[in-house]
């Protein structure tokens, strides 16, 4: 549940903290918004909590983490060869907020990087997405973020974590 003071995950900005829950009237309808802060730069985002696809979610539960690693290890990627098509597909997955779609972006781009050089957009997306996932999983598992990034890399390459 999203409430003031709770940690949330935004697929493009990583882990943040809910500063407040506000109710505003939008187009004559009462609407709940979460005001959340992300990163060290003080980025604040207001998210409509009444929308189904709101791009933020509570952090994973500890018991969900093994399923995430299983998906990272077992999912086979089949990304489009054209960079713009691939980027738009991956961006759609990120915006879904689904943890498994996030894993697919990381796994797909990691696999692609082993066969050829990634475009600058793909490289940035891979690095940011891996960092965001590592940040969330490190909080849930109480492990250093750098160590979690290494675990994620091993899972993507099929090694045991």
N, C-alpha and C positions, 0 to 999 in steps of 0.2 A: 504494500500500500504506500502511496506517495503522500507524505505529510511533511510539514515544516521540520527541518533538521535531518531528514533522512537522506541517504546517499542514493543517487539515481545514475543511470547510464544513458548517455546520448551517443548514438552510433557515429556521429561526426566529431564530437567534442570530448568524448570519454566520460570519466566519472566526475560527477558534480554533487553539490549539496543544495537541497531545496531550502531556499531562504524564507519563502512564505507561500501560502495558498490564498489567492484572492478571488473574489467573485465580482464579475462585472456584467453589465447588461450589453449584449451584442445583438443587434437587429431585433430588439425587443425580448430576447431570451436571456435568462440568467445563465452565465457561463463561468465555470471554475477554471482558473489559471494557476499554474505553478511558476513561481519566479525562482530560477535556479542559477547558481554560480558555477562556472567551469574554469579550471586551470588557474595558473598563477597570475594571468594577465587581467583577472577580474571580469571576464566575459559573463554577462548576465543574459539569460534567455527566458522569455515568457512563453509558456507552452499551454495550449488549450487542452485541458484534461478531459473535456467532453468528447473530443475527437477520438475515433478508434485508432487511427495511425498518428500518434502524437510524438513519435521519435524519442521519447524518454520512457524508461521503465525502471522498476526497482532493480537493485543488483541481484545477480543469480543467487540461489540458495546453494550451500555447500554440496548437497546431494546431486545437483545438476552438473557439477564440474566434470565428473567422469564421462558423461554423455557428450560434453563439448569436445573432450579430447578424443573420444571414440569417433566422433564425426570428422574431426581434423585428420585423423589417421586413415579413415576408410573412404572418405568421399573422393571420387574421381572427377577431375576437372576436365571440361571440354569447352574452353573459352574460344570466342570468335577470334579469328586471326587479325582482323582490322582493329587497330587501336581505338578509334572513336566508338565503335560498336561495343567493344569490350569494356571501355570506360563507362559508358552509359548503362550497360547491364550491371556492372559492379556497383555503380552509384545507386541504382535502384535497389539492389540488395542491401546496401548500407542504410538507405533511408527507411527500409522496412522495419529496422530496429530488431529484427529477429537474430538471435545469437548464432543460430546455425547458418544463416545466410552470411553473416559476418565471417564465420569460419570458412565458408566457401570462397569468399573474396581472398582471404589470406592464403588458403591452400592453392587456389588457382593461380594467383600471381607468383607465389613461391615456386610452384612447379614450372611455370613459364620462365621464370628468371633462371632456372637451371639449364634451359635450352637456348635462350637468347637474351640479349640485353633488353630490359624493360624501357618503355617510353618514360620520359620524366613524370608525366601524370600518373602512370601505373606505379612507378617507383615510390612516389610520394604517397599514393593511396595505400600501398602495401605497408610502408613504414608507419604511417599514421594509424591504420587499422590494427596492425599488430601491437603497437604501443597502447592503443585504447583497450584492446582485449586483455593484454597483459596487466594493465592497470586494474581492471575490474577483477580478474582472476587472482591477482596478488592480494587484493583486499579481502576477497572471500576466503582464500587459502592461507592468509597471513604469511606471505612469502615476498621477498624483494621483487620489484617490478622487472629488473634486469634478469634475474633468475627465471622468472615466469616467461619472459621473452625467449630465453634459451629453450625452455620446456616446450613452448609453442612451436619453435623452429624444428625441434626434434620430432614432435608429433606430425608436423607437415611432411617431414622427410621419411616418416614411417618408423623411426626409432622409438624404443620404449622410453616413456617419461618416468 
